[in-house]
Amino acid sequence: MKKVLVATVLTATFLSGCSSVPMESRELTKSVQSFNTPSVDNSGIYVYRKDTFVGAALKKDILIDGECIGETAKGVFFYREVPGNRDHVVSTESEFSNNDLTIHTESGELYFVEQYIKMGVFVGGAGIKQVDRKVGEKEVLKLNLAKKGKCSA
């Protein structure tokens, strides 16, 4: 029984290693963390993933309106301006298919979406949820801005 427990702990430790994605400069990160009003007729969407141990080895795609924004890793966020006064779909790669969240944006406003890792059948999946602006700002201030990148699929 002890051997099984040790093997399980070692496997979990190995699989939970950190994953990384290309990052923007510290200066650009700080600028985006100022939460400035988006440009005229636009809204801003922040998508972030907390810096947690759960699923640390996994990278998951993020898309806005079908356009790849990049892959997340723990402790990163993305920011995109989008046309205001309309619906936008934020999607994340999950175990079997994408999970989608539709957000109606108003011009000049900022929106925050948290991506989180959840247990899956074969590999961890990902979910997304919209969060309150105060909560989102607090979390984004703890994270680093990821560069726009390619999605895995």
ChimeraX attribute file (.defattr): number of C-alpha atoms within 10 A of each C-alpha:
attribute: neighborCount
match mode: 1-to-1
recipient: residues
	/A:1	6
	/A:2	7
	/A:3	8
	/A:4	9
	/A:5	10
	/A:6	11
	/A:7	12
	/A:8	12
	/A:9	12
	/A:10	12
	/A:11	11
	/A:12	11
	/A:13	10
	/A:14	11
	/A:15	13
	/A:16	15
	/A:17	13
	/A:18	14
	/A:19	13
	/A:20	16
	/A:21	16
	/A:22	15
	/A:23	15
	/A:24	14
	/A:25	13
	/A:26	10
	/A:27	10
	/A:28	11
	/A:29	20
	/A:30	13
	/A:31	11
	/A:32	17
	/A:33	19
	/A:34	10
	/A:35	15
	/A:36	12
	/A:37	13
	/A:38	19
	/A:39	15
	/A:40	10
	/A:41	14
	/A:42	21
	/A:43	23
	/A:44	24
	/A:45	22
	/A:46	23
	/A:47	26
	/A:48	28
	/A:49	23
	/A:50	21
	/A:51	15
	/A:52	12
	/A:53	12
	/A:54	16
	/A:55	22
	/A:56	19
	/A:57	16
	/A:58	21
	/A:59	22
	/A:60	23
	/A:61	21
	/A:62	28
	/A:63	19
	/A:64	20
	/A:65	14
	/A:66	11
	/A:67	13
	/A:68	18
	/A:69	23
	/A:70	23
	/A:71	26
	/A:72	28
	/A:73	26
	/A:74	27
	/A:75	20
	/A:76	23
	/A:77	28
	/A:78	25
	/A:79	21
	/A:80	16
	/A:81	15
	/A:82	21
	/A:83	18
	/A:84	20
	/A:85	15
	/A:86	13
	/A:87	14
	/A:88	19
	/A:89	15
	/A:90	24
	/A:91	25
	/A:92	24
	/A:93	22
	/A:94	20
	/A:95	18
	/A:96	11
	/A:97	11
	/A:98	17
	/A:99	18
	/A:100	20
	/A:101	16
	/A:102	14
	/A:103	16
	/A:104	12
	/A:105	20
	/A:106	18
	/A:107	18
	/A:108	18
	/A:109	19
	/A:110	22
	/A:111	20
	/A:112	23
	/A:113	22
	/A:114	19
	/A:115	23
	/A:116	20
	/A:117	21
	/A:118	14
	/A:119	12
	/A:120	12
	/A:121	8
	/A:122	8
	/A:123	13
	/A:124	18
	/A:125	22
	/A:126	24
	/A:127	19
	/A:128	22
	/A:129	15
	/A:130	17
	/A:131	13
	/A:132	10
	/A:133	15
	/A:134	9
	/A:135	11
	/A:136	19
	/A:137	18
	/A:138	11
	/A:139	18
	/A:140	25
	/A:141	16
	/A:142	13
	/A:143	19
	/A:144	24
	/A:145	25
	/A:146	24
	/A:147	19
	/A:148	18
	/A:149	16
	/A:150	13
	/A:151	17
	/A:152	11
	/A:153	6
